[in-house]
Amino acid sequence: MRTMPLQQKDVAEDCAHSGLEHLGNNRDARFMRCESCGQVFVMQAGREWTLPALRPRLRSVGESG
């Protein structure tokens, strides 16, 4: 599994992130996902990071995996 480092919040201007879904907690960190764009937010100790939403890659006809 490949991990990606968290990046400081850089909110996309095309989404207001008006509806957030609570994904869970881990100690003092809260995890939320925007219901519109899928971006994930991690909030901990007064700081906030975002993980970009990834769209699944569509497979070509005949491609296995």
mmCIF file of the N, C-alpha and C atoms, coordinates in Angstrom:
data_MODEL
# 
_entry.id   MODEL 
# 
loop_
_atom_site.group_PDB 
_atom_site.id 
_atom_site.type_symbol 
_atom_site.label_atom_id 
_atom_site.label_alt_id 
_atom_site.label_comp_id 
_atom_site.label_asym_id 
_atom_site.label_entity_id 
_atom_site.label_seq_id 
_atom_site.pdbx_PDB_ins_code 
_atom_site.Cartn_x 
_atom_site.Cartn_y 
_atom_site.Cartn_z 
_atom_site.occupancy 
_atom_site.B_iso_or_equiv 
_atom_site.pdbx_formal_charge 
_atom_site.auth_seq_id 
_atom_site.auth_comp_id 
_atom_site.auth_asym_id 
_atom_site.auth_atom_id 
_atom_site.pdbx_PDB_model_num 
ATOM 1   N N  . MET A 1 1  ? 0.843   -1.182 0.000   1.00 0.00 ? 1  MET A N  1 
ATOM 2   C CA . MET A 1 1  ? 0.000   0.000  0.000   1.00 0.00 ? 1  MET A CA 1 
ATOM 3   C C  . MET A 1 1  ? 0.886   1.242  0.000   1.00 0.00 ? 1  MET A C  1 
ATOM 4   N N  . ARG A 1 2  ? 0.574   2.188  -0.848  1.00 0.00 ? 2  ARG A N  1 
ATOM 5   C CA . ARG A 1 2  ? 1.326   3.436  -0.935  1.00 0.00 ? 2  ARG A CA 1 
ATOM 6   C C  . ARG A 1 2  ? 0.643   4.504  -0.109  1.00 0.00 ? 2  ARG A C  1 
ATOM 7   N N  . THR A 1 3  ? 1.382   5.205  0.714   1.00 0.00 ? 3  THR A N  1 
ATOM 8   C CA . THR A 1 3  ? 0.793   6.277  1.510   1.00 0.00 ? 3  THR A CA 1 
ATOM 9   C C  . THR A 1 3  ? 1.204   7.620  0.937   1.00 0.00 ? 3  THR A C  1 
ATOM 10  N N  . MET A 1 4  ? 0.319   8.598  1.089   1.00 0.00 ? 4  MET A N  1 
ATOM 11  C CA . MET A 1 4  ? 0.596   9.944  0.615   1.00 0.00 ? 4  MET A CA 1 
ATOM 12  C C  . MET A 1 4  ? 0.711   10.854 1.827   1.00 0.00 ? 4  MET A C  1 
ATOM 13  N N  . PRO A 1 5  ? 1.707   11.733 1.857   1.00 0.00 ? 5  PRO A N  1 
ATOM 14  C CA . PRO A 1 5  ? 1.812   12.649 2.989   1.00 0.00 ? 5  PRO A CA 1 
ATOM 15  C C  . PRO A 1 5  ? 0.645   13.630 3.004   1.00 0.00 ? 5  PRO A C  1 
ATOM 16  N N  . LEU A 1 6  ? 0.224   14.018 4.202   1.00 0.00 ? 6  LEU A N  1 
ATOM 17  C CA . LEU A 1 6  ? -0.830  15.021 4.314   1.00 0.00 ? 6  LEU A CA 1 
ATOM 18  C C  . LEU A 1 6  ? -0.291  16.371 3.892   1.00 0.00 ? 6  LEU A C  1 
ATOM 19  N N  . GLN A 1 7  ? -1.120  17.136 3.258   1.00 0.00 ? 7  GLN A N  1 
ATOM 20  C CA . GLN A 1 7  ? -0.739  18.470 2.823   1.00 0.00 ? 7  GLN A CA 1 
ATOM 21  C C  . GLN A 1 7  ? -1.608  19.473 3.566   1.00 0.00 ? 7  GLN A C  1 
ATOM 22  N N  . GLN A 1 8  ? -1.063  20.652 3.875   1.00 0.00 ? 8  GLN A N  1 
ATOM 23  C CA . GLN A 1 8  ? -1.857  21.700 4.508   1.00 0.00 ? 8  GLN A CA 1 
ATOM 24  C C  . GLN A 1 8  ? -3.075  21.997 3.642   1.00 0.00 ? 8  GLN A C  1 
ATOM 25  N N  . LYS A 1 9  ? -4.134  22.400 4.272   1.00 0.00 ? 9  LYS A N  1 
ATOM 26  C CA . LYS A 1 9  ? -5.401  22.636 3.584   1.00 0.00 ? 9  LYS A CA 1 
ATOM 27  C C  . LYS A 1 9  ? -5.238  23.612 2.421   1.00 0.00 ? 9  LYS A C  1 
ATOM 28  N N  . ASP A 1 10 ? -5.683  23.184 1.265   1.00 0.00 ? 10 ASP A N  1 
ATOM 29  C CA . ASP A 1 10 ? -5.683  24.007 0.060   1.00 0.00 ? 10 ASP A CA 1 
ATOM 30  C C  . ASP A 1 10 ? -7.031  23.772 -0.600  1.00 0.00 ? 10 ASP A C  1 
ATOM 31  N N  . VAL A 1 11 ? -8.054  24.464 -0.131  1.00 0.00 ? 11 VAL A N  1 
ATOM 32  C CA . VAL A 1 11 ? -9.429  24.218 -0.540  1.00 0.00 ? 11 VAL A CA 1 
ATOM 33  C C  . VAL A 1 11 ? -9.645  24.579 -2.000  1.00 0.00 ? 11 VAL A C  1 
ATOM 34  N N  . ALA A 1 12 ? -10.252 23.666 -2.726  1.00 0.00 ? 12 ALA A N  1 
ATOM 35  C CA . ALA A 1 12 ? -10.605 23.925 -4.116  1.00 0.00 ? 12 ALA A CA 1 
ATOM 36  C C  . ALA A 1 12 ? -11.686 24.990 -4.152  1.00 0.00 ? 12 ALA A C  1 
ATOM 37  N N  . GLU A 1 13 ? -11.511 25.983 -5.015  1.00 0.00 ? 13 GLU A N  1 
ATOM 38  C CA . GLU A 1 13 ? -12.460 27.094 -5.068  1.00 0.00 ? 13 GLU A CA 1 
ATOM 39  C C  . GLU A 1 13 ? -13.784 26.706 -5.719  1.00 0.00 ? 13 GLU A C  1 
ATOM 40  N N  . ASP A 1 14 ? -13.838 25.578 -6.430  1.00 0.00 ? 14 ASP A N  1 
ATOM 41  C CA . ASP A 1 14 ? -15.061 25.204 -7.116  1.00 0.00 ? 14 ASP A CA 1 
ATOM 42  C C  . ASP A 1 14 ? -16.040 24.430 -6.223  1.00 0.00 ? 14 ASP A C  1 
ATOM 43  N N  . CYS A 1 15 ? -15.682 24.151 -4.970  1.00 0.00 ? 15 CYS A N  1 
ATOM 44  C CA . CYS A 1 15 ? -16.577 23.457 -4.044  1.00 0.00 ? 15 CYS A CA 1 
ATOM 45  C C  . CYS A 1 15 ? -16.600 24.200 -2.713  1.00 0.00 ? 15 CYS A C  1 
ATOM 46  N N  . ALA A 1 16 ? -17.804 24.442 -2.200  1.00 0.00 ? 16 ALA A N  1 
ATOM 47  C CA . ALA A 1 16 ? -17.949 25.159 -0.933  1.00 0.00 ? 16 ALA A CA 1 
ATOM 48  C C  . ALA A 1 16 ? -17.843 24.221 0.273   1.00 0.00 ? 16 ALA A C  1 
ATOM 49  N N  . HIS A 1 17 ? -17.797 22.907 0.037   1.00 0.00 ? 17 HIS A N  1 
ATOM 50  C CA . HIS A 1 17 ? -17.732 21.909 1.107   1.00 0.00 ? 17 HIS A CA 1 
ATOM 51  C C  . HIS A 1 17 ? -18.834 22.143 2.139   1.00 0.00 ? 17 HIS A C  1 
ATOM 52  N N  . SER A 1 18 ? -20.054 22.384 1.645   1.00 0.00 ? 18 SER A N  1 
ATOM 53  C CA . SER A 1 18 ? -21.161 22.732 2.540   1.00 0.00 ? 18 SER A CA 1 
ATOM 54  C C  . SER A 1 18 ? -21.729 21.533 3.303   1.00 0.00 ? 18 SER A C  1 
ATOM 55  N N  . GLY A 1 19 ? -21.576 20.342 2.779   1.00 0.00 ? 19 GLY A N  1 
ATOM 56  C CA . GLY A 1 19 ? -22.068 19.159 3.477   1.00 0.00 ? 19 GLY A CA 1 
ATOM 57  C C  . GLY A 1 19 ? -20.919 18.227 3.805   1.00 0.00 ? 19 GLY A C  1 
ATOM 58  N N  . LEU A 1 20 ? -20.622 18.054 5.090   1.00 0.00 ? 20 LEU A N  1 
ATOM 59  C CA . LEU A 1 20 ? -19.533 17.181 5.498   1.00 0.00 ? 20 LEU A CA 1 
ATOM 60  C C  . LEU A 1 20 ? -20.074 15.938 6.188   1.00 0.00 ? 20 LEU A C  1 
ATOM 61  N N  . GLU A 1 21 ? -19.539 14.792 5.803   1.00 0.00 ? 21 GLU A N  1 
ATOM 62  C CA . GLU A 1 21 ? -19.899 13.509 6.405   1.00 0.00 ? 21 GLU A CA 1 
ATOM 63  C C  . GLU A 1 21 ? -18.816 13.126 7.414   1.00 0.00 ? 21 GLU A C  1 
ATOM 64  N N  . HIS A 1 22 ? -19.215 12.810 8.634   1.00 0.00 ? 22 HIS A N  1 
ATOM 65  C CA . HIS A 1 22 ? -18.265 12.419 9.679   1.00 0.00 ? 22 HIS A CA 1 
ATOM 66  C C  . HIS A 1 22 ? -17.833 10.980 9.423   1.00 0.00 ? 22 HIS A C  1 
ATOM 67  N N  . LEU A 1 23 ? -16.538 10.756 9.242   1.00 0.00 ? 23 LEU A N  1 
ATOM 68  C CA . LEU A 1 23 ? -16.012 9.420  8.976   1.00 0.00 ? 23 LEU A CA 1 
ATOM 69  C C  . LEU A 1 23 ? -15.554 8.705  10.236  1.00 0.00 ? 23 LEU A C  1 
ATOM 70  N N  . GLY A 1 24 ? -15.169 9.464  11.259  1.00 0.00 ? 24 GLY A N  1 
ATOM 71  C CA . GLY A 1 24 ? -14.739 8.842  12.500  1.00 0.00 ? 24 GLY A CA 1 
ATOM 72  C C  . GLY A 1 24 ? -13.689 9.657  13.219  1.00 0.00 ? 24 GLY A C  1 
ATOM 73  N N  . ASN A 1 25 ? -13.237 9.124  14.346  1.00 0.00 ? 25 ASN A N  1 
ATOM 74  C CA . ASN A 1 25 ? -12.231 9.770  15.189  1.00 0.00 ? 25 ASN A CA 1 
ATOM 75  C C  . ASN A 1 25 ? -11.115 8.783  15.480  1.00 0.00 ? 25 ASN A C  1 
ATOM 76  N N  . ASN A 1 26 ? -9.940  9.304  15.731  1.00 0.00 ? 26 ASN A N  1 
ATOM 77  C CA . ASN A 1 26 ? -8.821  8.514  16.222  1.00 0.00 ? 26 ASN A CA 1 
ATOM 78  C C  . ASN A 1 26 ? -8.088  9.382  17.226  1.00 0.00 ? 26 ASN A C  1 
ATOM 79  N N  . ARG A 1 27 ? -8.248  9.068  18.492  1.00 0.00 ? 27 ARG A N  1 
ATOM 80  C CA . ARG A 1 27 ? -7.730  9.872  19.594  1.00 0.00 ? 27 ARG A CA 1 
ATOM 81  C C  . ARG A 1 27 ? -8.301  11.284 19.470  1.00 0.00 ? 27 ARG A C  1 
ATOM 82  N N  . ASP A 1 28 ? -7.479  12.309 19.232  1.00 0.00 ? 28 ASP A N  1 
ATOM 83  C CA . ASP A 1 28 ? -8.015  13.664 19.124  1.00 0.00 ? 28 ASP A CA 1 
ATOM 84  C C  . ASP A 1 28 ? -8.140  14.146 17.678  1.00 0.00 ? 28 ASP A C  1 
ATOM 85  N N  . ALA A 1 29 ? -8.033  13.251 16.709  1.00 0.00 ? 29 ALA A N  1 
ATOM 86  C CA . ALA A 1 29 ? -8.194  13.624 15.295  1.00 0.00 ? 29 ALA A CA 1 
ATOM 87  C C  . ALA A 1 29 ? -9.606  13.267 14.838  1.00 0.00 ? 29 ALA A C  1 
ATOM 88  N N  . ARG A 1 30 ? -10.198 14.178 14.030  1.00 0.00 ? 30 ARG A N  1 
ATOM 89  C CA . ARG A 1 30 ? -11.519 13.936 13.443  1.00 0.00 ? 30 ARG A CA 1 
ATOM 90  C C  . ARG A 1 30 ? -11.349 13.853 11.933  1.00 0.00 ? 30 ARG A C  1 
ATOM 91  N N  . PHE A 1 31 ? -12.087 12.942 11.303  1.00 0.00 ? 31 PHE A N  1 
ATOM 92  C CA . PHE A 1 31 ? -12.025 12.731 9.864   1.00 0.00 ? 31 PHE A CA 1 
ATOM 93  C C  . PHE A 1 31 ? -13.389 13.024 9.264   1.00 0.00 ? 31 PHE A C  1 
ATOM 94  N N  . MET A 1 32 ? -13.411 13.915 8.262   1.00 0.00 ? 32 MET A N  1 
ATOM 95  C CA . MET A 1 32 ? -14.654 14.318 7.604   1.00 0.00 ? 32 MET A CA 1 
ATOM 96  C C  . MET A 1 32 ? -14.449 14.230 6.092   1.00 0.00 ? 32 MET A C  1 
ATOM 97  N N  . ARG A 1 33 ? -15.552 13.978 5.350   1.00 0.00 ? 33 ARG A N  1 
ATOM 98  C CA . ARG A 1 33 ? -15.493 13.948 3.889   1.00 0.00 ? 33 ARG A CA 1 
ATOM 99  C C  . ARG A 1 33 ? -16.575 14.846 3.322   1.00 0.00 ? 33 ARG A C  1 
ATOM 100 N N  . CYS A 1 34 ? -16.207 15.644 2.317   1.00 0.00 ? 34 CYS A N  1 
ATOM 101 C CA . CYS A 1 34 ? -17.169 16.503 1.640   1.00 0.00 ? 34 CYS A CA 1 
ATOM 102 C C  . CYS A 1 34 ? -18.106 15.616 0.821   1.00 0.00 ? 34 CYS A C  1 
ATOM 103 N N  . GLU A 1 35 ? -19.415 15.785 1.022   1.00 0.00 ? 35 GLU A N  1 
ATOM 104 C CA . GLU A 1 35 ? -20.394 14.988 0.298   1.00 0.00 ? 35 GLU A CA 1 
ATOM 105 C C  . GLU A 1 35 ? -20.473 15.358 -1.175  1.00 0.00 ? 35 GLU A C  1 
ATOM 106 N N  . SER A 1 36 ? -19.997 16.539 -1.547  1.00 0.00 ? 36 SER A N  1 
ATOM 107 C CA . SER A 1 36 ? -20.062 16.977 -2.940  1.00 0.00 ? 36 SER A CA 1 
ATOM 108 C C  . SER A 1 36 ? -18.856 16.529 -3.759  1.00 0.00 ? 36 SER A C  1 
ATOM 109 N N  . CYS A 1 37 ? -17.654 16.820 -3.277  1.00 0.00 ? 37 CYS A N  1 
ATOM 110 C CA . CYS A 1 37 ? -16.460 16.556 -4.082  1.00 0.00 ? 37 CYS A CA 1 
ATOM 111 C C  . CYS A 1 37 ? -15.642 15.358 -3.597  1.00 0.00 ? 37 CYS A C  1 
ATOM 112 N N  . GLY A 1 38 ? -15.908 14.852 -2.390  1.00 0.00 ? 38 GLY A N  1 
ATOM 113 C CA . GLY A 1 38 ? -15.209 13.687 -1.878  1.00 0.00 ? 38 GLY A CA 1 
ATOM 114 C C  . GLY A 1 38 ? -13.892 13.968 -1.177  1.00 0.00 ? 38 GLY A C  1 
ATOM 115 N N  . GLN A 1 39 ? -13.496 15.233 -1.096  1.00 0.00 ? 39 GLN A N  1 
ATOM 116 C CA . GLN A 1 39 ? -12.246 15.585 -0.427  1.00 0.00 ? 39 GLN A CA 1 
ATOM 117 C C  . GLN A 1 39 ? -12.363 15.246 1.058   1.00 0.00 ? 39 GLN A C  1 
ATOM 118 N N  . VAL A 1 40 ? -11.290 14.690 1.646   1.00 0.00 ? 40 VAL A N  1 
ATOM 119 C CA . VAL A 1 40 ? -11.288 14.283 3.053   1.00 0.00 ? 40 VAL A CA 1 
ATOM 120 C C  . VAL A 1 40 ? -10.509 15.307 3.865   1.00 0.00 ? 40 VAL A C  1 
ATOM 121 N N  . PHE A 1 41 ? -11.053 15.663 5.023   1.00 0.00 ? 41 PHE A N  1 
ATOM 122 C CA . PHE A 1 41 ? -10.428 16.626 5.917   1.00 0.00 ? 41 PHE A CA 1 
ATOM 123 C C  . PHE A 1 41 ? -10.045 15.932 7.215   1.00 0.00 ? 41 PHE A C  1 
ATOM 124 N N  . VAL A 1 42 ? -8.846  16.203 7.693   1.00 0.00 ? 42 VAL A N  1 
ATOM 125 C CA . VAL A 1 42 ? -8.374  15.682 8.977   1.00 0.00 ? 42 VAL A CA 1 
ATOM 126 C C  . VAL A 1 42 ? -8.153  16.892 9.874   1.00 0.00 ? 42 VAL A C  1 
ATOM 127 N N  . MET A 1 43 ? -8.825  16.903 11.033  1.00 0.00 ? 43 MET A N  1 
ATOM 128 C CA . MET A 1 43 ? -8.715  18.018 11.964  1.00 0.00 ? 43 MET A CA 1 
ATOM 129 C C  . MET A 1 43 ? -8.154  17.512 13.277  1.00 0.00 ? 43 MET A C  1 
ATOM 130 N N  . GLN A 1 44 ? -7.060  18.148 13.728  1.00 0.00 ? 44 GLN A N  1 
ATOM 131 C CA . GLN A 1 44 ? -6.421  17.722 14.968  1.00 0.00 ? 44 GLN A CA 1 
ATOM 132 C C  . GLN A 1 44 ? -5.669  18.895 15.578  1.00 0.00 ? 44 GLN A C  1 
ATOM 133 N N  . ALA A 1 45 ? -5.897  19.128 16.857  1.00 0.00 ? 45 ALA A N  1 
ATOM 134 C CA . ALA A 1 45 ? -5.174  20.135 17.638  1.00 0.00 ? 45 ALA A CA 1 
ATOM 135 C C  . ALA A 1 45 ? -5.140  21.502 16.955  1.00 0.00 ? 45 ALA A C  1 
ATOM 136 N N  . GLY A 1 46 ? -6.287  21.946 16.450  1.00 0.00 ? 46 GLY A N  1 
ATOM 137 C CA . GLY A 1 46 ? -6.367  23.257 15.830  1.00 0.00 ? 46 GLY A CA 1 
ATOM 138 C C  . GLY A 1 46 ? -5.772  23.346 14.433  1.00 0.00 ? 46 GLY A C  1 
ATOM 139 N N  . ARG A 1 47 ? -5.364  22.232 13.859  1.00 0.00 ? 47 ARG A N  1 
ATOM 140 C CA . ARG A 1 47 ? -4.808  22.210 12.499  1.00 0.00 ? 47 ARG A CA 1 
ATOM 141 C C  . ARG A 1 47 ? -5.731  21.412 11.606  1.00 0.00 ? 47 ARG A C  1 
ATOM 142 N N  . GLU A 1 48 ? -5.634  21.658 10.309  1.00 0.00 ? 48 GLU A N  1 
ATOM 143 C CA . GLU A 1 48 ? -6.492  20.964 9.352   1.00 0.00 ? 48 GLU A CA 1 
ATOM 144 C C  . GLU A 1 48 ? -5.688  20.606 8.108   1.00 0.00 ? 48 GLU A C  1 
ATOM 145 N N  . TRP A 1 49 ? -5.853  19.366 7.670   1.00 0.00 ? 49 TRP A N  1 
ATOM 146 C CA . TRP A 1 49 ? -5.208  18.899 6.439   1.00 0.00 ? 49 TRP A CA 1 
ATOM 147 C C  . TRP A 1 49 ? -6.282  18.386 5.504   1.00 0.00 ? 49 TRP A C  1 
ATOM 148 N N  . THR A 1 50 ? -5.955  18.324 4.223   1.00 0.00 ? 50 THR A N  1 
ATOM 149 C CA . THR A 1 50 ? -6.886  17.747 3.258   1.00 0.00 ? 50 THR A CA 1 
ATOM 150 C C  . THR A 1 50 ? -6.198  16.637 2.484   1.00 0.00 ? 50 THR A C  1 
ATOM 151 N N  . LEU A 1 51 ? -6.995  15.670 2.108   1.00 0.00 ? 51 LEU A N  1 
ATOM 152 C CA . LEU A 1 51 ? -6.564  14.605 1.215   1.00 0.00 ? 51 LEU A CA 1 
ATOM 153 C C  . LEU A 1 51 ? -7.419  14.746 -0.038  1.00 0.00 ? 51 LEU A C  1 
ATOM 154 N N  . PRO A 1 52 ? -6.813  14.853 -1.201  1.00 0.00 ? 52 PRO A N  1 
ATOM 155 C CA . PRO A 1 52 ? -7.604  15.057 -2.408  1.00 0.00 ? 52 PRO A CA 1 
ATOM 156 C C  . PRO A 1 52 ? -8.481  13.857 -2.711  1.00 0.00 ? 52 PRO A C  1 
ATOM 157 N N  . ALA A 1 53 ? -9.619  14.125 -3.307  1.00 0.00 ? 53 ALA A N  1 
ATOM 158 C CA . ALA A 1 53 ? -10.509 13.061 -3.736  1.00 0.00 ? 53 ALA A CA 1 
ATOM 159 C C  . ALA A 1 53 ? -9.903  12.417 -4.978  1.00 0.00 ? 53 ALA A C  1 
ATOM 160 N N  . LEU A 1 54 ? -9.911  11.113 -5.021  1.00 0.00 ? 54 LEU A N  1 
ATOM 161 C CA . LEU A 1 54 ? -9.383  10.389 -6.173  1.00 0.00 ? 54 LEU A CA 1 
ATOM 162 C C  . LEU A 1 54 ? -10.530 9.714  -6.891  1.00 0.00 ? 54 LEU A C  1 
ATOM 163 N N  . ARG A 1 55 ? -10.550 9.869  -8.183  1.00 0.00 ? 55 ARG A N  1 
ATOM 164 C CA . ARG A 1 55 ? -11.576 9.207  -8.981  1.00 0.00 ? 55 ARG A CA 1 
ATOM 165 C C  . ARG A 1 55 ? -11.028 7.874  -9.453  1.00 0.00 ? 55 ARG A C  1 
ATOM 166 N N  . PRO A 1 56 ? -11.852 6.821  -9.419  1.00 0.00 ? 56 PRO A N  1 
ATOM 167 C CA . PRO A 1 56 ? -11.355 5.523  -9.870  1.00 0.00 ? 56 PRO A CA 1 
ATOM 168 C C  . PRO A 1 56 ? -11.012 5.557  -11.351 1.00 0.00 ? 56 PRO A C  1 
ATOM 169 N N  . ARG A 1 57 ? -9.942  4.866  -11.695 1.00 0.00 ? 57 ARG A N  1 
ATOM 170 C CA . ARG A 1 57 ? -9.522  4.795  -13.099 1.00 0.00 ? 57 ARG A CA 1 
ATOM 171 C C  . ARG A 1 57 ? -10.424 3.797  -13.809 1.00 0.00 ? 57 ARG A C  1 
ATOM 172 N N  . LEU A 1 58 ? -10.972 4.204  -14.932 1.00 0.00 ? 58 LEU A N  1 
ATOM 173 C CA . LEU A 1 58 ? -11.822 3.308  -15.713 1.00 0.00 ? 58 LEU A CA 1 
ATOM 174 C C  . LEU A 1 58 ? -10.938 2.350  -16.495 1.00 0.00 ? 58 LEU A C  1 
ATOM 175 N N  . ARG A 1 59 ? -11.303 1.109  -16.503 1.00 0.00 ? 59 ARG A N  1 
ATOM 176 C CA . ARG A 1 59 ? -10.533 0.101  -17.227 1.00 0.00 ? 59 ARG A CA 1 
ATOM 177 C C  . ARG A 1 59 ? -10.956 0.054  -18.688 1.00 0.00 ? 59 ARG A C  1 
ATOM 178 N N  . SER A 1 60 ? -9.997  -0.203 -19.545 1.00 0.00 ? 60 SER A N  1 
ATOM 179 C CA . SER A 1 60 ? -10.274 -0.374 -20.956 1.00 0.00 ? 60 SER A CA 1 
ATOM 180 C C  . SER A 1 60 ? -10.873 -1.756 -21.190 1.00 0.00 ? 60 SER A C  1 
ATOM 181 N N  . VAL A 1 61 ? -11.577 -1.911 -22.278 1.00 0.00 ? 61 VAL A N  1 
ATOM 182 C CA . VAL A 1 61 ? -12.143 -3.212 -22.633 1.00 0.00 ? 61 VAL A CA 1 
ATOM 183 C C  . VAL A 1 61 ? -11.003 -4.206 -22.779 1.00 0.00 ? 61 VAL A C  1 
ATOM 184 N N  . GLY A 1 62 ? -11.140 -5.338 -22.135 1.00 0.00 ? 62 GLY A N  1 
ATOM 185 C CA . GLY A 1 62 ? -10.125 -6.378 -22.212 1.00 0.00 ? 62 GLY A CA 1 
ATOM 186 C C  . GLY A 1 62 ? -9.041  -6.252 -21.146 1.00 0.00 ? 62 GLY A C  1 
ATOM 187 N N  . GLU A 1 63 ? -9.000  -5.148 -20.405 1.00 0.00 ? 63 GLU A N  1 
ATOM 188 C CA . GLU A 1 63 ? -7.996  -4.968 -19.353 1.00 0.00 ? 63 GLU A CA 1 
ATOM 189 C C  . GLU A 1 63 ? -8.432  -5.738 -18.117 1.00 0.00 ? 63 GLU A C  1 
ATOM 190 N N  . SER A 1 64 ? -7.525  -6.462 -17.508 1.00 0.00 ? 64 SER A N  1 
ATOM 191 C CA . SER A 1 64 ? -7.865  -7.206 -16.301 1.00 0.00 ? 64 SER A CA 1 
ATOM 192 C C  . SER A 1 64 ? -7.292  -6.504 -15.084 1.00 0.00 ? 64 SER A C  1 
ATOM 193 N N  . GLY A 1 65 ? -7.759  -6.904 -13.923 1.00 0.00 ? 65 GLY A N  1 
ATOM 194 C CA . GLY A 1 65 ? -7.179  -6.302 -12.726 1.00 0.00 ? 65 GLY A CA 1 
ATOM 195 C C  . GLY A 1 65 ? -8.073  -6.323 -11.639 1.00 0.00 ? 65 GLY A C  1 
# 
